């Protein structure tokens, strides 16, 4: 019987092989899209995802900002 860690490792390996096999199809479809558009979407949705993700963290970094006071030098 395989251990839990071994099964997780095999799942990750299988996922990587499937992704590696399907990636050329994805990149072929992106040939018609400008690289700047791809980069812009990745940046925008990356920030959006991280903002939403950080709202649900305990403690939320954005909730702590209201208590932030800058030091006077």
C-alpha positions in Angstrom: 0.0 0.0 0.0 1.3 3.4 -0.9 1.6 6.1 1.7 -0.3 9.4 1.5 2.8 11.3 0.7 3.6 9.0 -2.2 0.1 9.3 -3.6 0.3 13.1 -3.4 3.7 13.0 -5.1 2.3 10.8 -7.9 -0.7 13.1 -8.3 1.7 16.1 -8.7 3.8 14.2 -11.2 0.9 13.1 -13.3 -0.5 16.7 -13.2 2.9 18.1 -14.4 3.1 15.6 -17.2 -0.5 16.4 -18.4 0.2 20.1 -18.2 3.5 19.7 -20.1 1.6 17.8 -22.8 -1.2 20.3 -23.1 0.8 23.5 -22.8 1.8 23.6 -26.6 -1.9 23.7 -27.5 -2.4 26.6 -25.2 0.6 28.5 -26.5 -0.4 27.9 -30.1 -3.8 29.5 -29.3 -2.1 32.6 -27.9 -0.2 33.2 -31.1 -2.8 35.7 -32.3 -2.7 37.7 -29.0 -0.3 40.5 -28.5 2.3 39.8 -25.8 1.5 43.1 -24.1 -2.2 42.1 -23.8 -1.2 38.8 -22.2 1.2 40.5 -19.7 -1.5 43.2 -18.9 -4.1 40.6 -18.1 -1.8 38.5 -16.0 -0.7 41.6 -14.0 -4.3 42.8 -13.5 -5.8 39.4 -12.6 -2.8 38.6 -10.4 -3.3 41.7 -8.3 -7.1 41.1 -8.2 -6.6 37.5 -7.0 -4.0 38.5 -4.4 -6.2 41.4 -3.1 -9.2 39.1 -2.7 -7.1 36.3 -1.2 -5.6 38.7 1.3 -9.0 40.0 2.4 -9.9 36.5 3.7 -6.6 36.0 5.5 -6.6 36.2 9.3 -5.3 38.8 10.1 -5.9 40.7 6.9 -3.1 43.1 5.9 -5.6 45.6 4.6 -7.5 45.7 7.9 -4.2 46.4 9.7 -3.5 49.4 7.5 -6.2 51.5 9.2 -4.1 51.2 12.5 -0.9 52.1 10.7 0.7 55.4 11.8 3.8 56.7 10.1 6.7 57.8 12.2 7.8 61.4 12.0 11.5 61.6 11.4 
